[in-house]
Amino acid sequence: MHSGDLLVQAVRQGEVSAVFAETDLGAAAVVQALARARMSVPADLSLVGFDDILGAEYIAGGLTTVYQPAAEMAAEGVRVLLARLGESPCRRRCCPHICWCAAAPHR
């Protein structure tokens, strides 16, 4: 049995109401598995992707996804590393943010 089929079965049995996908492409695979079973986001399953890829707004009519500012995070990582090497205190300044789109109601 394909993992998408297992997910669909779990959703139908009420065992799963939400998925946080590792990537937006993984979220797209979830949408595809649901579509094959004539199910959808957000009607049957809440779904969040991660990485805000180009085109995420077209997945399931607008995928809720976590955007990570890679360049800023890399610069902050270097700043933290240099601060630790110099033993100066440092604080985190950047963090990912969520791009809300098609979120399902709370279940």
Contacts in CASP RR format, 6 or more apart in sequence:
PFRMAT RR
TARGET T0000
AUTHOR 0000-0000-0000
METHOD contacts of the structure
MODEL  1
MHSGDLLVQAVRQGEVSAVFAETDLGAAAVVQALARARMSVPADLSLVGF
DDILGAEYIAGGLTTVYQPAAEMAAEGVRVLLARLGESPCRRRCCPHICW
CAAAPHR
2 33 0 8 1.000
3 33 0 8 1.000
4 29 0 8 1.000
4 30 0 8 1.000
4 33 0 8 1.000
5 33 0 8 1.000
7 16 0 8 1.000
7 19 0 8 1.000
7 30 0 8 1.000
7 33 0 8 1.000
7 34 0 8 1.000
8 33 0 8 1.000
8 34 0 8 1.000
8 36 0 8 1.000
8 37 0 8 1.000
8 39 0 8 1.000
10 16 0 8 1.000
11 17 0 8 1.000
11 34 0 8 1.000
11 39 0 8 1.000
11 44 0 8 1.000
11 45 0 8 1.000
12 37 0 8 1.000
16 45 0 8 1.000
17 45 0 8 1.000
17 46 0 8 1.000
17 107 0 8 1.000
18 45 0 8 1.000
18 46 0 8 1.000
18 47 0 8 1.000
18 48 0 8 1.000
18 104 0 8 1.000
18 107 0 8 1.000
19 27 0 8 1.000
19 30 0 8 1.000
19 45 0 8 1.000
19 46 0 8 1.000
19 47 0 8 1.000
19 48 0 8 1.000
20 48 0 8 1.000
20 49 0 8 1.000
20 50 0 8 1.000
21 27 0 8 1.000
21 29 0 8 1.000
21 30 0 8 1.000
21 47 0 8 1.000
21 48 0 8 1.000
21 49 0 8 1.000
21 50 0 8 1.000
22 49 0 8 1.000
22 50 0 8 1.000
23 49 0 8 1.000
23 50 0 8 1.000
23 51 0 8 1.000
23 53 0 8 1.000
24 49 0 8 1.000
24 50 0 8 1.000
24 51 0 8 1.000
24 52 0 8 1.000
24 53 0 8 1.000
24 56 0 8 1.000
24 59 0 8 1.000
24 63 0 8 1.000
24 65 0 8 1.000
25 53 0 8 1.000
26 49 0 8 1.000
27 47 0 8 1.000
27 48 0 8 1.000
27 49 0 8 1.000
27 50 0 8 1.000
27 59 0 8 1.000
27 60 0 8 1.000
27 63 0 8 1.000
27 65 0 8 1.000
28 59 0 8 1.000
28 63 0 8 1.000
30 41 0 8 1.000
30 45 0 8 1.000
30 47 0 8 1.000
31 40 0 8 1.000
31 41 0 8 1.000
31 47 0 8 1.000
31 59 0 8 1.000
31 60 0 8 1.000
31 63 0 8 1.000
34 40 0 8 1.000
34 41 0 8 1.000
34 44 0 8 1.000
34 45 0 8 1.000
39 45 0 8 1.000
40 60 0 8 1.000
41 47 0 8 1.000
41 60 0 8 1.000
41 63 0 8 1.000
41 102 0 8 1.000
41 104 0 8 1.000
42 60 0 8 1.000
42 102 0 8 1.000
42 103 0 8 1.000
42 104 0 8 1.000
42 105 0 8 1.000
43 104 0 8 1.000
45 104 0 8 1.000
46 103 0 8 1.000
46 104 0 8 1.000
46 107 0 8 1.000
47 60 0 8 1.000
47 63 0 8 1.000
47 64 0 8 1.000
47 102 0 8 1.000
47 104 0 8 1.000
48 63 0 8 1.000
48 64 0 8 1.000
48 65 0 8 1.000
48 66 0 8 1.000
48 98 0 8 1.000
48 103 0 8 1.000
49 56 0 8 1.000
49 63 0 8 1.000
49 64 0 8 1.000
49 65 0 8 1.000
49 66 0 8 1.000
50 65 0 8 1.000
50 66 0 8 1.000
50 68 0 8 1.000
51 65 0 8 1.000
51 66 0 8 1.000
51 67 0 8 1.000
51 68 0 8 1.000
52 65 0 8 1.000
52 66 0 8 1.000
52 67 0 8 1.000
52 68 0 8 1.000
52 99 0 8 1.000
53 65 0 8 1.000
56 62 0 8 1.000
56 63 0 8 1.000
56 65 0 8 1.000
56 99 0 8 1.000
56 101 0 8 1.000
57 63 0 8 1.000
57 101 0 8 1.000
60 102 0 8 1.000
61 101 0 8 1.000
61 102 0 8 1.000
62 101 0 8 1.000
62 102 0 8 1.000
63 101 0 8 1.000
63 102 0 8 1.000
64 98 0 8 1.000
64 99 0 8 1.000
64 100 0 8 1.000
64 101 0 8 1.000
64 102 0 8 1.000
64 103 0 8 1.000
65 98 0 8 1.000
65 99 0 8 1.000
65 101 0 8 1.000
66 96 0 8 1.000
66 97 0 8 1.000
66 98 0 8 1.000
66 99 0 8 1.000
67 96 0 8 1.000
67 97 0 8 1.000
67 98 0 8 1.000
67 99 0 8 1.000
68 96 0 8 1.000
69 94 0 8 1.000
69 96 0 8 1.000
72 94 0 8 1.000
73 94 0 8 1.000
76 92 0 8 1.000
76 93 0 8 1.000
76 94 0 8 1.000
79 90 0 8 1.000
80 90 0 8 1.000
80 92 0 8 1.000
83 89 0 8 1.000
83 90 0 8 1.000
84 90 0 8 1.000
END
